[in-house]
Amino acid sequence: MNQNLYFKTRKFESARQLSDYMYLKLKNFSLEPEQPIDSEYMFIISTKFNGTKIDIFMGKNDEESDIPLWQIWAEERVSLFKKMFSKPNEEIEILVRAKLELLVKSIDDVSSVEWGI
């Protein structure tokens, strides 16, 4: 899951506020998210999706803009062995990306929602 979902909004003043918002929204989707973890430069929410462990990373982008630019992305949590010798579950990747995009697009005053590297 190598693409980031970028979006602009003034709704959040900090990455903590974004992570708390996403945590509640993920709970509403019955994804059983764990509490957000502060990793100093971003927040991480771990969850399971169709039995697959997923880590969702989020935070404010450093790029200067008139409206704050945020980014969010998800990665399947896999062992080093699996990372080296197999591919991520593409079906899960597509479903998780669709859910994240749906959640982001539901944010009040959100704009410039797009996937990128």
PELIN-V52975 format. One record per run of one state. SS is the DSSP state (@ for helix, = for strand, . for the rest). FROM is the first residue (numbers start at 1). TO is the last residue. If there is no record, write none. Layout:
ss->SS from->FROM to->TO
ss->SS from->FROM to->TO
//
This chain:
ss->. from->1 to->3
ss->= from->4 to->8
ss->. from->9 to->14
ss->@ from->15 to->28
ss->. from->29 to->36
ss->= from->37 to->38
ss->. from->39 to->42
ss->= from->43 to->49
ss->. from->50 to->51
ss->= from->52 to->60
ss->. from->61 to->68
ss->= from->69 to->76
ss->. from->77 to->79
ss->@ from->80 to->85
ss->. from->86 to->89
ss->@ from->90 to->105
ss->. from->106 to->110
ss->= from->111 to->116
ss->. from->117 to->117
//
